[in-house]
Amino acid sequence: TAFAGSLYSVGVLSAYYLGRSWVQREGLDSAGFELVAKSGRIDYKRPVKASAIVARSVLPSDAELAAFRATLEAEGKAFVDICGEVCVEEKVACEYSITVCAFKPRTK
């Protein structure tokens, strides 16, 4: 049985790395922007009793990503929610939404 914290962690990692790949694809990492997971929520639907767990995250709409990028470039910091689900045997075990923050680190 997968514990709640383990399922949450899988969701956070899935959302974070999807967001990170988008930041890299858009060239924002070469502009000095970094990405962190800020917060999240998860809704557990059923127990997970399987050896294979699949997390599927989905990028927000093109309009949301364009607004995220515009805010990031204008203010140096922006937030966006990346949602997804953890599935077992094609059944949704939990749904999550992770807020990620992109920012340009302060110089020392």
N, C-alpha and C positions, 0 to 999 in steps of 0.2 A: 504494500500500500504506500502510495506517495503521500507524504505529509504536506500540509497546507503551505508551509514555508518553502518547501522544495518546489512546489508548483508555482508559487509567486516568483521565486528566483528564476525559474525557466522563462516565465513571461517577461520579467524585467530584462533578462539577457537577450531574448528574441527581439523585443522592442528596441532596446539600446543598439544592438548591432544592425538592425534594419535602418534606424535613424543615422547611425554612423556611416553606413554605406552610402546613404543619400548625401550626407555632408561631403564625403569624399568624391562622389560622382559629380557633385555640383562645384567642386574645386574650393569649397569653403575651408577645408582643413589647411590647404596651402596658403590661405589668407590669414591663418593664425587662429581660427575658431576651433574651440574644443566642445565636446558634448558630454553631458552627465545626465544620469537619471535623477530627477528631482523628487518625484512622488508617484504614487500609483494606487489603484484600487483593483480589487479582484472579487469576483462573484463565483462561489463554488456551486456547481450544479449537481455533481455526483461523485462518489468515491472513485479513486483511481487505483485499480488493482490490475496492473499489467506491467510487463517488462519494457514496453515501448511507449514512450510519451512523445507527442508531437506538438510543438508550439508553433502557431502561425500568426505572425503580426502583419498588419496592413498599413501602408503609408496613408496619411490623410489625403484628401482631395488635392488636385493641382492648385485650386484656389487657396486652400489653407496653407499649402507649402509655399506658394508665392507670397502670401501675407507674412508667413514666418520668416522667409528670406529677406523681405523688405524691412521688417522690423529689426532683424539681426544686423543688416548692413547699416541701417540708420542709427540704431541705438547701441549696437555692440552686444546685445543680449536679447534672446527671444525664447519662447516656450511653445511647444506643440505636443498634442496628445497622440500617442500611437497605440492603437487598439489591437486586440487579437484574442485568440482562444487556445486553450490546451485541449487536445483531443486524444482519445484512446479508442482504438478500433472504430474510427470515423464518427465517434460520438463526442459531443462537447462536454468536457469535464468541468471547465471553468472559463470564464471570460474576464479579460483584464483591460485596463487602460493605464498606460504609463506616460507621465508627463516628462518629457526630456527638455533640457535647457542647453542651448548653444550659446557660447559666450566667447569673448576675446579676453584672455587672462590679462590681469594688470601687470604692468612691468614693475620690476623692483627698483 
